[in-house]
């Protein structure tokens, strides 16, 4: 545009405006947070981004224009987590002030304040049907030990899930919204009935803390990953151990079910990803090739591919059926911390401590683009539901939104220590 209009500058202009010699892909810089950004999430329709900050606020941003839609103020402590309801009409925020707040997405008005936790709240999630909110007290400095279920419509406390003897590392709703699973530092998994709040079962068997938990797509099984180097599959209805998946020689960092629920993928510090046959409880294949700890793993939407991200600075794509290596995606110059497929399965996005996000062609393994702009390592990456945007979160205290079609930086959501 500058070159196109260069010859049309009036001759009477003697002093040109001061401008950059080159125009990069940055369209907007969105500033507002005055503290570290702890979490970021897209709305279900992809039109909004919510960011949670240590500055005690949640901010809503328009993904199309990058404009600040609203600042949700009311917490008296840093906001640790944020979540949209499935219909996008509500936002839940979890704070160190021991409360969860529900906000109206359209108006930004506070709908209700959920009080009851005696320690800071570190995690919050809506049930699949949007009727319940689960919150967990689990911030490292406070060692909270409760999960609470709230009515999303009224804000009333439905149940307090007590009995934890250790750190609450993660919570997850079952796809049918009937259960909540909590992954605990006391070597157990708790299954709770969302209707009654009763503890359905305590799944015991791990010999070290459980750091991740996932339900199968049909809600019949729960998988747990532990520092004890095993994955365990549990029968939800019986509350009994279905199978113990042994073979890893290092801690299990991540676990995920395939879309059809027939396979489980586990990523480990032993530099491998293992695929397990769910029905048989047996090893399907071992994906070997990484030369560093595997930090994350994910199935493609059609379940045909598995992507793994490693400390060895690579992402690898594997054939889920045969366990063979399809391609090694090289280009990062530091640890790859996260990997995700686009909703249509055509792209892979990887986040790295080398300060970049890279987009790869899932079919060929070719590098599509390198998204540069962060000034420190990138820890997380996610696609919007329509696949048109990628959000990246970094130690540089910013979240950046990128256009997947043009690779342009759409906006930068900034913050800094006070």
HELIX and SHEET records of a PDB file:
HELIX    1   1 UNK A    6  UNK A    8  5                                   3    
SHEET    1   A 5 UNK A  29  UNK A  30  0                                        
SHEET    2   A 5 UNK A 409  UNK A 413  1                                        
SHEET    3   A 5 UNK A 399  UNK A 403 -1                                        
SHEET    4   A 5 UNK A 389  UNK A 394 -1                                        
SHEET    5   A 5 UNK A 378  UNK A 383 -1                                        
SHEET    1   B 4 UNK A  37  UNK A  42  0                                        
SHEET    2   B 4 UNK A  48  UNK A  53 -1                                        
SHEET    3   B 4 UNK A  57  UNK A  62 -1                                        
SHEET    4   B 4 UNK A  68  UNK A  73 -1                                        
SHEET    1   C 4 UNK A  79  UNK A  84  0                                        
SHEET    2   C 4 UNK A  90  UNK A  95 -1                                        
SHEET    3   C 4 UNK A  99  UNK A 104 -1                                        
SHEET    4   C 4 UNK A 110  UNK A 115 -1                                        
SHEET    1   D 4 UNK A 123  UNK A 126  0                                        
SHEET    2   D 4 UNK A 132  UNK A 136 -1                                        
SHEET    3   D 4 UNK A 147  UNK A 151 -1                                        
SHEET    4   D 4 UNK A 157  UNK A 161 -1                                        
SHEET    1   E 4 UNK A 168  UNK A 173  0                                        
SHEET    2   E 4 UNK A 179  UNK A 184 -1                                        
SHEET    3   E 4 UNK A 188  UNK A 193 -1                                        
SHEET    4   E 4 UNK A 199  UNK A 204 -1                                        
SHEET    1   F 4 UNK A 210  UNK A 215  0                                        
SHEET    2   F 4 UNK A 221  UNK A 226 -1                                        
SHEET    3   F 4 UNK A 231  UNK A 235 -1                                        
SHEET    4   F 4 UNK A 240  UNK A 245 -1                                        
SHEET    1   G 4 UNK A 252  UNK A 257  0                                        
SHEET    2   G 4 UNK A 263  UNK A 268 -1                                        
SHEET    3   G 4 UNK A 273  UNK A 277 -1                                        
SHEET    4   G 4 UNK A 282  UNK A 287 -1                                        
SHEET    1   H 4 UNK A 294  UNK A 299  0                                        
SHEET    2   H 4 UNK A 305  UNK A 310 -1                                        
SHEET    3   H 4 UNK A 315  UNK A 319 -1                                        
SHEET    4   H 4 UNK A 325  UNK A 329 -1                                        
SHEET    1   I 4 UNK A 336  UNK A 341  0                                        
SHEET    2   I 4 UNK A 347  UNK A 352 -1                                        
SHEET    3   I 4 UNK A 356  UNK A 361 -1                                        
SHEET    4   I 4 UNK A 367  UNK A 372 -1                                        
END                                                                             
